[in-house]
Amino acid sequence: MRKILFSIAALALALAVGGFVFSHFLQPRLYLRVAIGADGGSAQRFMQSLAPLLAAERTRVRFRYVSFAAVADAARAMESDQIDLMIARSDIAPVKRGRTVVIMRRSAVALILPPKSTIENFADLAGKTVIIPVSPSQALNEVILDQLLDFYSVPRATVSRIFAPASDAGRMISERRAQAVFAVGPYQLGPLPESADAIRRALKEPPSIKEIPESNAAVAKLARFEAVEIPRGAISGNPPIPDETVESIALPVRLLASSTMNARLVSEIARVITTRKATLADMVPGAAQIEAPDVEDRSTALPVHPGAIAYFSGEQENWFDRVESFIYAGALLLSLCGSLAAWFMGRVRRVRHGRDDVRRRVEALMQLIAEAPAANSERRAAMALEVETAADWALREYTNGAIDGERYQLFEAVIRRARERLGLPMSVRQRLAAE
């Protein structure tokens, strides 16, 4: 019995360990559809840098890249459940399925002015020409410019726009073809530093960044923006641009996951991004700016994914939690197997005991059959009582399941033979009772 119980316990433990190993190491890979830009920009570099880190962390996640000409196309694809992950600014068209995993960075809005500019505020842009740096988001950036012009009551038609590379901004301003640059992006990468550097090189003096003094009021009116301060020297350190901290507004750039994605998978992605941020920063410029979203903010149009909430709130199961869960499940399984084994062994003992009783009683009846011809009347009466008692016992044990049908039939055959030898009719019990 001990060997059987040990075997059952070993089997239960093996099943628990096997389930853990399969669920964490042997499950098939899960391929996520990831949106990237057709120009091979920063989003593609980030996703391609993240993919091997996910593989190194033994997650099941693998990426399949889907190229889109514009972010708006990727947003529509997520809305129709054609992609699972994408990087987008907060001012994209509403994506009902989009849920925030992490904040990749914040794209600041900056009105960059040449040295000795006469433009004092946005109202002074009337009658001027503004350069909007060429980028995949240039149409969205023009919309932001229009929103700010509306906020400052400047007619849109009075401000001319030129779409040009950021590197041409200095030359165009020196040729008096434009008077300012309207750029949206991170401080140290992209159109902001490139435009500022182009102006500095062309005009031999650093440009200035126009402050948006009513940034909080602008944020209240312009959805999805945040009020920020651009620190002194954030765009360029030598000479410092800006030369003092200025107020402005910014758009968060988010890593979005489809709302249909499994929360545990999103938690794993958030964990790998957060814990391997330094590695990502070495491979992708700007990755050091990645930060956790505000899990308490429920007002945003791109709410935080439940999986990201679980991770950043400390509710995600870690490796030890999962091991503990499997151990607990294994213990329950072991307990169940133990109970089943105890029931089974009890039944085996009862059947074995019944089988031994049948054998002993059959042997006693066979001895009785052999002695019956030579027995006197008193002894034959005692033998008859023994036979009927044995018949009652057999019926009771058979009814309780202690002996099987085959042995019961064998016992009945022996009982009939004993009755024949003793010359007992089927109604012997009534006759004995009458005597």
DATAGI-V765056 format. One record per residue. N is the residue number from 1. RES is the residue in one small letter. SS is DSSP state (H for helix, E for strand, - for the rest). PHI is phi as a letter, one per 20 degrees, with the letter a starting at -180 (999 if undefined). Layout:
n->N res->RES ss->SS phi->PHI
n->N res->RES ss->SS phi->PHI
This chain:
n->1 res->m ss->- phi->999
n->2 res->r ss->H phi->f
n->3 res->k ss->H phi->f
n->4 res->i ss->H phi->f
n->5 res->l ss->H phi->f
n->6 res->f ss->H phi->f
n->7 res->s ss->H phi->f
n->8 res->i ss->H phi->f
n->9 res->a ss->H phi->f
n->10 res->a ss->H phi->f
n->11 res->l ss->H phi->f
n->12 res->a ss->H phi->f
n->13 res->l ss->H phi->f
n->14 res->a ss->H phi->f
n->15 res->l ss->H phi->f
n->16 res->a ss->H phi->f
n->17 res->v ss->H phi->f
n->18 res->g ss->H phi->f
n->19 res->g ss->H phi->f
n->20 res->f ss->H phi->f
n->21 res->v ss->H phi->f
n->22 res->f ss->H phi->f
n->23 res->s ss->H phi->f
n->24 res->h ss->H phi->d
n->25 res->f ss->H phi->c
n->26 res->l ss->H phi->d
n->27 res->q ss->- phi->f
n->28 res->p ss->- phi->f
n->29 res->r ss->- phi->f
n->30 res->l ss->E phi->d
n->31 res->y ss->E phi->e
n->32 res->l ss->E phi->e
n->33 res->r ss->E phi->e
n->34 res->v ss->E phi->d
n->35 res->a ss->E phi->e
n->36 res->i ss->E phi->c
n->37 res->g ss->E phi->e
n->38 res->a ss->- phi->f
n->39 res->d ss->- phi->e
n->40 res->g ss->- phi->m
n->41 res->g ss->- phi->e
n->42 res->s ss->H phi->f
n->43 res->a ss->H phi->f
n->44 res->q ss->H phi->f
n->45 res->r ss->H phi->f
n->46 res->f ss->H phi->f
n->47 res->m ss->H phi->f
n->48 res->q ss->H phi->f
n->49 res->s ss->H phi->e
n->50 res->l ss->H phi->f
n->51 res->a ss->H phi->g
n->52 res->p ss->H phi->f
n->53 res->l ss->H phi->f
n->54 res->l ss->H phi->f
n->55 res->a ss->H phi->f
n->56 res->a ss->H phi->f
n->57 res->e ss->- phi->e
n->58 res->r ss->- phi->m
n->59 res->t ss->- phi->e
n->60 res->r ss->- phi->e
n->61 res->v ss->E phi->f
n->62 res->r ss->E phi->c
n->63 res->f ss->E phi->d
n->64 res->r ss->E phi->c
n->65 res->y ss->E phi->e
n->66 res->v ss->E phi->c
n->67 res->s ss->E phi->e
n->68 res->f ss->E phi->c
n->69 res->a ss->- phi->f
n->70 res->a ss->- phi->b
n->71 res->v ss->H phi->f
n->72 res->a ss->H phi->f
n->73 res->d ss->H phi->f
n->74 res->a ss->H phi->f
n->75 res->a ss->H phi->f
n->76 res->r ss->H phi->f
n->77 res->a ss->H phi->f
n->78 res->m ss->H phi->f
n->79 res->e ss->H phi->f
n->80 res->s ss->- phi->e
n->81 res->d ss->- phi->m
n->82 res->q ss->- phi->e
n->83 res->i ss->- phi->c
n->84 res->d ss->- phi->d
n->85 res->l ss->E phi->c
n->86 res->m ss->E phi->b
n->87 res->i ss->E phi->d
n->88 res->a ss->E phi->b
n->89 res->r ss->E phi->f
n->90 res->s ss->- phi->f
n->91 res->d ss->- phi->e
n->92 res->i ss->- phi->f
n->93 res->a ss->- phi->g
n->94 res->p ss->- phi->g
n->95 res->v ss->- phi->d
n->96 res->k ss->- phi->f
n->97 res->r ss->- phi->e
n->98 res->g ss->E phi->f
n->99 res->r ss->E phi->c
n->100 res->t ss->E phi->f
n->101 res->v ss->E phi->d
n->102 res->v ss->E phi->b
n->103 res->i ss->E phi->e
n->104 res->m ss->E phi->f
n->105 res->r ss->E phi->a
n->106 res->r ss->E phi->c
n->107 res->s ss->E phi->e
n->108 res->a ss->E phi->f
n->109 res->v ss->E phi->e
n->110 res->a ss->E phi->c
n->111 res->l ss->E phi->d
n->112 res->i ss->E phi->e
n->113 res->l ss->E phi->d
n->114 res->p ss->- phi->f
n->115 res->p ss->- phi->f
n->116 res->k ss->- phi->m
n->117 res->s ss->- phi->f
n->118 res->t ss->- phi->e
n->119 res->i ss->- phi->f
n->120 res->e ss->- phi->d
n->121 res->n ss->- phi->b
n->122 res->f ss->H phi->f
n->123 res->a ss->H phi->f
n->124 res->d ss->H phi->f
n->125 res->l ss->H phi->f
n->126 res->a ss->- phi->g
n->127 res->g ss->- phi->n
n->128 res->k ss->- phi->d
n->129 res->t ss->E phi->d
n->130 res->v ss->E phi->d
n->131 res->i ss->E phi->e
n->132 res->i ss->E phi->d
n->133 res->p ss->E phi->g
n->134 res->v ss->- phi->f
n->135 res->s ss->- phi->a
n->136 res->p ss->- phi->f
n->137 res->s ss->- phi->d
n->138 res->q ss->H phi->f
n->139 res->a ss->H phi->f
n->140 res->l ss->H phi->f
n->141 res->n ss->H phi->f
n->142 res->e ss->H phi->f
n->143 res->v ss->H phi->f
n->144 res->i ss->H phi->f
n->145 res->l ss->H phi->g
n->146 res->d ss->H phi->f
n->147 res->q ss->H phi->f
n->148 res->l ss->H phi->f
n->149 res->l ss->H phi->f
n->150 res->d ss->H phi->f
n->151 res->f ss->H phi->f
n->152 res->y ss->- phi->e
n->153 res->s ss->- phi->l
n->154 res->v ss->- phi->d
n->155 res->p ss->- phi->g
n->156 res->r ss->H phi->f
n->157 res->a ss->H phi->f
n->158 res->t ss->H phi->e
n->159 res->v ss->- phi->d
n->160 res->s ss->E phi->e
n->161 res->r ss->E phi->c
n->162 res->i ss->E phi->c
n->163 res->f ss->E phi->e
n->164 res->a ss->E phi->b
n->165 res->p ss->- phi->g
n->166 res->a ss->H phi->g
n->167 res->s ss->H phi->f
n->168 res->d ss->H phi->e
n->169 res->a ss->H phi->f
n->170 res->g ss->H phi->f
n->171 res->r ss->H phi->f
n->172 res->m ss->H phi->f
n->173 res->i ss->H phi->f
n->174 res->s ss->H phi->f
n->175 res->e ss->- phi->e
n->176 res->r ss->- phi->m
n->177 res->r ss->- phi->e
n->178 res->a ss->- phi->b
n->179 res->q ss->- phi->d
n->180 res->a ss->E phi->a
n->181 res->v ss->E phi->c
n->182 res->f ss->E phi->d
n->183 res->a ss->E phi->c
n->184 res->v ss->E phi->c
n->185 res->g ss->E phi->r
n->186 res->p ss->- phi->f
n->187 res->y ss->- phi->f
n->188 res->q ss->- phi->d
n->189 res->l ss->- phi->b
n->190 res->g ss->- phi->n
n->191 res->p ss->H phi->f
n->192 res->l ss->H phi->f
n->193 res->p ss->H phi->f
n->194 res->e ss->H phi->f
n->195 res->s ss->H phi->f
n->196 res->a ss->H phi->f
n->197 res->d ss->H phi->f
n->198 res->a ss->H phi->f
n->199 res->i ss->H phi->f
n->200 res->r ss->H phi->f
n->201 res->r ss->H phi->f
n->202 res->a ss->H phi->f
n->203 res->l ss->H phi->d
n->204 res->k ss->- phi->m
n->205 res->e ss->- phi->b
n->206 res->p ss->- phi->f
n->207 res->p ss->- phi->f
n->208 res->s ss->E phi->d
n->209 res->i ss->E phi->d
n->210 res->k ss->E phi->f
n->211 res->e ss->- phi->f
n->212 res->i ss->- phi->d
n->213 res->p ss->- phi->f
n->214 res->e ss->- phi->e
n->215 res->s ss->H phi->g
n->216 res->n ss->H phi->f
n->217 res->a ss->H phi->f
n->218 res->a ss->H phi->f
n->219 res->v ss->H phi->f
n->220 res->a ss->H phi->f
n->221 res->k ss->H phi->e
n->222 res->l ss->- phi->e
n->223 res->a ss->- phi->f
n->224 res->r ss->- phi->m
n->225 res->f ss->E phi->e
n->226 res->e ss->E phi->c
n->227 res->a ss->E phi->f
n->228 res->v ss->E phi->c
n->229 res->e ss->E phi->d
n->230 res->i ss->E phi->e
n->231 res->p ss->- phi->f
n->232 res->r ss->- phi->g
n->233 res->g ss->- phi->m
n->234 res->a ss->- phi->f
n->235 res->i ss->- phi->e
n->236 res->s ss->E phi->b
n->237 res->g ss->E phi->e
n->238 res->n ss->- phi->b
n->239 res->p ss->- phi->f
n->240 res->p ss->E phi->f
n->241 res->i ss->E phi->c
n->242 res->p ss->- phi->f
n->243 res->d ss->- phi->e
n->244 res->e ss->- phi->b
n->245 res->t ss->- phi->f
n->246 res->v ss->E phi->c
n->247 res->e ss->E phi->e
n->248 res->s ss->E phi->b
n->249 res->i ss->E phi->c
n->250 res->a ss->E phi->b
n->251 res->l ss->E phi->d
n->252 res->p ss->E phi->f
n->253 res->v ss->E phi->d
n->254 res->r ss->E phi->d
n->255 res->l ss->E phi->e
n->256 res->l ss->E phi->d
n->257 res->a ss->E phi->d
n->258 res->s ss->E phi->f
n->259 res->s ss->- phi->f
n->260 res->t ss->- phi->e
n->261 res->m ss->- phi->f
n->262 res->n ss->- phi->f
n->263 res->a ss->H phi->f
n->264 res->r ss->H phi->f
n->265 res->l ss->H phi->f
n->266 res->v ss->H phi->f
n->267 res->s ss->H phi->g
n->268 res->e ss->H phi->f
n->269 res->i ss->H phi->f
n->270 res->a ss->H phi->f
n->271 res->r ss->H phi->f
n->272 res->v ss->H phi->f
n->273 res->i ss->H phi->f
n->274 res->t ss->H phi->f
n->275 res->t ss->H phi->f
n->276 res->r ss->- phi->d
n->277 res->k ss->H phi->f
n->278 res->a ss->H phi->f
n->279 res->t ss->H phi->f
n->280 res->l ss->H phi->f
n->281 res->a ss->H phi->f
n->282 res->d ss->H phi->f
n->283 res->m ss->H phi->e
n->284 res->v ss->- phi->c
n->285 res->p ss->- phi->g
n->286 res->g ss->- phi->n
n->287 res->a ss->H phi->f
n->288 res->a ss->H phi->f
n->289 res->q ss->H phi->e
n->290 res->i ss->- phi->f
n->291 res->e ss->E phi->b
n->292 res->a ss->- phi->f
n->293 res->p ss->- phi->f
n->294 res->d ss->- phi->e
n->295 res->v ss->- phi->f
n->296 res->e ss->- phi->e
n->297 res->d ss->- phi->e
n->298 res->r ss->- phi->d
n->299 res->s ss->- phi->e
n->300 res->t ss->- phi->f
n->301 res->a ss->- phi->f
n->302 res->l ss->- phi->c
n->303 res->p ss->- phi->f
n->304 res->v ss->E phi->f
n->305 res->h ss->- phi->f
n->306 res->p ss->H phi->g
n->307 res->g ss->H phi->f
n->308 res->a ss->H phi->f
n->309 res->i ss->H phi->f
n->310 res->a ss->H phi->f
n->311 res->y ss->H phi->f
n->312 res->f ss->H phi->f
n->313 res->s ss->- phi->e
n->314 res->g ss->- phi->m
n->315 res->e ss->- phi->e
n->316 res->q ss->- phi->f
n->317 res->e ss->- phi->f
n->318 res->n ss->- phi->e
n->319 res->w ss->H phi->f
n->320 res->f ss->H phi->f
n->321 res->d ss->H phi->f
n->322 res->r ss->H phi->f
n->323 res->v ss->H phi->f
n->324 res->e ss->H phi->f
n->325 res->s ss->H phi->f
n->326 res->f ss->H phi->f
n->327 res->i ss->H phi->f
n->328 res->y ss->H phi->f
n->329 res->a ss->H phi->f
n->330 res->g ss->H phi->f
n->331 res->a ss->H phi->f
n->332 res->l ss->H phi->f
n->333 res->l ss->H phi->f
n->334 res->l ss->H phi->f
n->335 res->s ss->H phi->f
n->336 res->l ss->H phi->f
n->337 res->c ss->H phi->f
n->338 res->g ss->H phi->f
n->339 res->s ss->H phi->f
n->340 res->l ss->H phi->f
n->341 res->a ss->H phi->f
n->342 res->a ss->H phi->f
n->343 res->w ss->H phi->f
n->344 res->f ss->H phi->f
n->345 res->m ss->H phi->f
n->346 res->g ss->H phi->f
n->347 res->r ss->H phi->f
n->348 res->v ss->H phi->f
n->349 res->r ss->H phi->f
n->350 res->r ss->H phi->f
n->351 res->v ss->H phi->f
n->352 res->r ss->H phi->f
n->353 res->h ss->H phi->f
n->354 res->g ss->H phi->f
n->355 res->r ss->H phi->f
n->356 res->d ss->H phi->f
n->357 res->d ss->H phi->f
n->358 res->v ss->H phi->g
n->359 res->r ss->H phi->f
n->360 res->r ss->H phi->f
n->361 res->r ss->H phi->f
n->362 res->v ss->H phi->f
n->363 res->e ss->H phi->f
n->364 res->a ss->H phi->f
n->365 res->l ss->H phi->f
n->366 res->m ss->H phi->f
n->367 res->q ss->H phi->f
n->368 res->l ss->H phi->f
n->369 res->i ss->H phi->f
n->370 res->a ss->H phi->f
n->371 res->e ss->H phi->e
n->372 res->a ss->H phi->g
n->373 res->p ss->- phi->g
n->374 res->a ss->- phi->e
n->375 res->a ss->- phi->e
n->376 res->n ss->- phi->f
n->377 res->s ss->H phi->f
n->378 res->e ss->H phi->f
n->379 res->r ss->H phi->f
n->380 res->r ss->H phi->f
n->381 res->a ss->H phi->f
n->382 res->a ss->H phi->f
n->383 res->m ss->H phi->f
n->384 res->a ss->H phi->f
n->385 res->l ss->H phi->f
n->386 res->e ss->H phi->f
n->387 res->v ss->H phi->f
n->388 res->e ss->H phi->f
n->389 res->t ss->H phi->f
n->390 res->a ss->H phi->f
n->391 res->a ss->H phi->f
n->392 res->d ss->H phi->f
n->393 res->w ss->H phi->f
n->394 res->a ss->H phi->f
n->395 res->l ss->H phi->f
n->396 res->r ss->H phi->f
n->397 res->e ss->H phi->f
n->398 res->y ss->H phi->f
n->399 res->t ss->H phi->f
n->400 res->n ss->- phi->e
n->401 res->g ss->- phi->n
n->402 res->a ss->- phi->f
n->403 res->i ss->- phi->c
n->404 res->d ss->- phi->e
n->405 res->g ss->H phi->f
n->406 res->e ss->H phi->f
n->407 res->r ss->H phi->f
n->408 res->y ss->H phi->f
n->409 res->q ss->H phi->f
n->410 res->l ss->H phi->f
n->411 res->f ss->H phi->f
n->412 res->e ss->H phi->f
n->413 res->a ss->H phi->f
n->414 res->v ss->H phi->f
n->415 res->i ss->H phi->f
n->416 res->r ss->H phi->g
n->417 res->r ss->H phi->f
n->418 res->a ss->H phi->f
n->419 res->r ss->H phi->f
n->420 res->e ss->H phi->f
n->421 res->r ss->H phi->f
n->422 res->l ss->H phi->e
n->423 res->g ss->- phi->m
n->424 res->l ss->- phi->e
n->425 res->p ss->- phi->f
n->426 res->m ss->- phi->f
n->427 res->s ss->- phi->e
n->428 res->v ss->H phi->f
n->429 res->r ss->H phi->f
n->430 res->q ss->H phi->f
n->431 res->r ss->H phi->f
n->432 res->l ss->H phi->f
n->433 res->a ss->H phi->f
n->434 res->a ss->H phi->f
n->435 res->e ss->- phi->f
